[in-house]
Amino acid sequence: MTENKKSLPHRYFSDVLICEVLAWKEDRNQMIHALMKQHLPTQTLEELALAGECLTKELCKRSTNYKRAVERKTTKRELYGTLNLLKYI
């Protein structure tokens, strides 16, 4: 995500959000391993689940916005391509 700060994906998926998701993933992996060993308090599981739910909602929202932006960009390109072709007719 660091290649171009003005790129379309970067506008919808900030470095902070990506870092939060990666940190949550690491916590989740540790929890899964602890679950297999049965050394995990219920409150910790609830906190992890709630954090994951919040991140999932944010990712879904941003994914939807990103998909719409890509569709708009594609539509614009197609429209401009058609207009350019019409100049030659």
Secondary structure, DSSP 8 states (H G I E B T S, - for coil): --S-TTSHHHHHS-HHHHHHHHHHHHHHHHHHHHHHHT---HHHHHHHHHHHHHHHHHHHHHHHHHHHHHHHHHHHHHHHHHHHHHHT-
